[in-house]
């Protein structure tokens, strides 16, 4: 069977997009998805995303990590899928779509910047050396002094596979302050099992964690990731974060066909 797809990237976090509204794609074929995401023998991507019909919203997002397993919410993937849905004529400039963590609202501005509403965050674990929270995916956030020379892959893997998070593991974010509302982060992603150029739920988690720690009083946070720049905006009341938005570009890369 010939699979038609599009490739998108959001600040370097790249995804294979498949229109699966006719439900033709073999969703349980973990090895196939892993192969398609392989950067040497397949198309190459951090993940694969299916666009499907949904009875509650404009469309449904089904997200797989590059290891072939269906995963939790992906913020950059959600922004890229919004751009893909627009390109397919499924939506115009506003949408509500369904994902594994519930309904999400998104908006595309005149410059192609996509603002994606993330889930509310009501529980934050503040520990002496790290912060843990769930922004649609679980995230460990810790401050480091010299992010440029930090061994993200090995240190991230050590935390991800530690007894702290058990078999399920956690994504791990290493953060360095650059200004009052400006931070740089690098992320180790479970499922990819390596550093990625960007992680949307990680950027969201980092912004909220820095505010919860008192490292910033701003409600709009600028974030430098390895693949570009993102912004996170939120409201906070009694330690609960709502109206959380992940804001940044989602860019078409190429169309393709591959035999599966």
N, C-alpha and C positions, 0 to 999 in steps of 0.2 A: 504494500500500500504506500502511496506517495503522500507524505505529510507536508502540508503547506504551513508555514509559520512566519512570524515576524520577530525580530530581535529589537529589544528596547533596553535602555540603560538609564538609571537615575543616579547621578553623581558617581558613576563607575560601577554601581551595583547592577549587574546585567541579567536579563531574563529572556527565555524563549516564550513567546506568546502564541497560544493556539486557540482558535475559535472552535469551541467544542459544543456549540449549541445544538448540534445534531447527535451528540453523545457517541461519536464514533471512536474517540480516543481510548486505548486500553489502559484505564486508570490504575489498574492493579499490577501493571507490569513494571515493577520497581527497577529491574535491570535495564529496560528500555529507557526509562526516564534518566537513569544514571548515565547511560551511554550517550543520550542526546546532550546532556550537560557537560560531558567530558570535553576538555579543551584540546585534546590531541586526536581523539578518534571520533568525536561527535561534532555538534555545533559549537558547544562551549558556552557555559553560563553558570551563574551562581544559583539559578533555580529555573523551574518551568512552571508557567501559570496557564490554567485553563479558564477561558471565558465561557460561562454557561448561563442558560436561562434560569430565572428565579421567580417564584410566585409572589415574593414579598417586596421585590425591588427591581431595578433596571437590569441587573445581571448578578451572577454569582461568581466569586473568585475562589478557585481551588489551587492552592500553592504547594509545590513540591520543592524540597531542597535538592541540591545537586547529588546527594547520595541516593536519590530516588524515592525518599519517603515523604508522605504528606506531612506538612509542618504547620506550626502556629502562624499567626499573622505576620506579614511582611509589609512594612510601611512603604519602602521604596517600590516594592512590587505592586502595592495598591495604587500608587501614583502612576506607575507605568501602565498598569492595566486600565486605568481611567483614560490615559492617552490612547491606548490601543482601541478601547471601546468607542471613543470619539472617531478614530480613523475608520472604523467599520460601520459608522452610521448608527450605532446602537444608542448613543447619547449625543447631546450637543455640548453645552458648557457646564452643566450641572448634573449631578447624579447622586443616587443613593444605591449602594450595592451591598450584597451580603457576603460575609467572609466567615471564617471559622470562629471568630470572636464576636460575631454579631453584625449589625448594620453599620455602614460607614457613609458619610456624606463627603463629596468632593466637588471642587470647583476648578475650572481651567480659566486662567485670565487671558488677556489679549496677547501676552508675550509667551504663552505656553507654560507658565508657572502653575503648578498644581498644588492646591491646598487640600489636604486630606484630614478629615476629622478622625482622631484616634479615640480609643476607649478612655473613659474616665479612670483615674487612678485614685483609689481610696485607701490603699494600704501600702505603706513604705516601711521597710525594715532598715533602720539606721544603726549600723554597727561601727565600732571604733575604726576599722580599716576599710570598710566598704559600705555601699548601699545596695539593697536588693529590692527590686520592684518588677511588676509585670505590666507592660504596655501593649499587650496583645501577644507578646513573647516574653519569657523570663530574662531579666538582665541583672548582672552583677556590675556595679560601677565603682571604680576606685581611682583615686588621684595618684599621679606620678609626677616626678620633677622634670625628667628629660624624656619626653615622648618620642623624639626623633630617633634616639638610639635604643629605645626599649624593645625587648624581645617579645613582641606581641604573640607570635605563634606559640612559642613554648610556654610562656607564662600564662597565656590564655588557656591553652590545653590543660595545664596543671590545675587550674581553677575549675574549668568546665568538667573535668573527670574526677574531681576531688570528692571526698565523702560529704562535703558541704551540700552538694546538689544531687547526689545519688545517680541512679542510672539515667534519669531523664536529662540531667545536665542543665547548663545555663549558658546563654551568650555572655561574653565578658567584654566590658568597655574600660579602656584606660584613658584618663582625661587629664589635660593640662590647661589651667586657666590662662587666657590671653588678655582679658579685660573684664570690666564689671559685668557685662552681659555677653561675653565672647569666650568661647572655649574651643579647644581642639581635642578630637578624640580619634582613637583607633580601636577597631572592634574585631574580636575573634568570634566567629559565628559557628554555633553547633550545626551539624548537618552539612555545612561546607567544610568544617574542621580545619579552618585556616583563617587568616586575616582577610577580610574583604575591603574593597575600597570605600564602602559606605554601608551603613545599616540604618534604616529608617526608624525601626522600633528602638534601636540603640541610641540614636540621636535624641529621640523623644524621652527615653529613660534618663539619659545624661542631663538634659535640660531640667527635668523635674528634680532629679537627684541633687543637682547643684543648687537649686532654689531651696529644697528641703534642708540642705546642709548649711544654708545661710551664706553660700559663696556668691550669690547674686540676689538682688531684690527685684530684678526685672521680670516682667511677664512675657517678654518677647526675647528669645535667646538666639544669638548667632552661633553657628557651629561649623567649624572647619573639619571636614572629613578628608580622607586621602584622595577621594575622587571629586572634590569640589566643595560647595557651600550649601548648607541647609539652614532652615530657621524653624524654631518651635515656638508656638504661642499658646498660652493657656490662661485660665482663670483659677484662682485658689481661694478656698474658704474653709477655715478650720482644718487645715492640713489636707484637704481633699481637692484634687485637681480635676477640673472639668473644662469643657469646650477646648479640648487639646487639639491643636492642628500642626501637622507636619507639612512644611512648605518648601518647595524646590522644583527643579526642572525634571522632566521625563522626556527622553530623547529617542526618537526612532533611529535605528542603526541600519537594518537592511531586511529585505524580504528573502525568503529561501524555500527550497523544497528538498526533502530528504526521504529516501526509501526506508520504510520501517517494516 
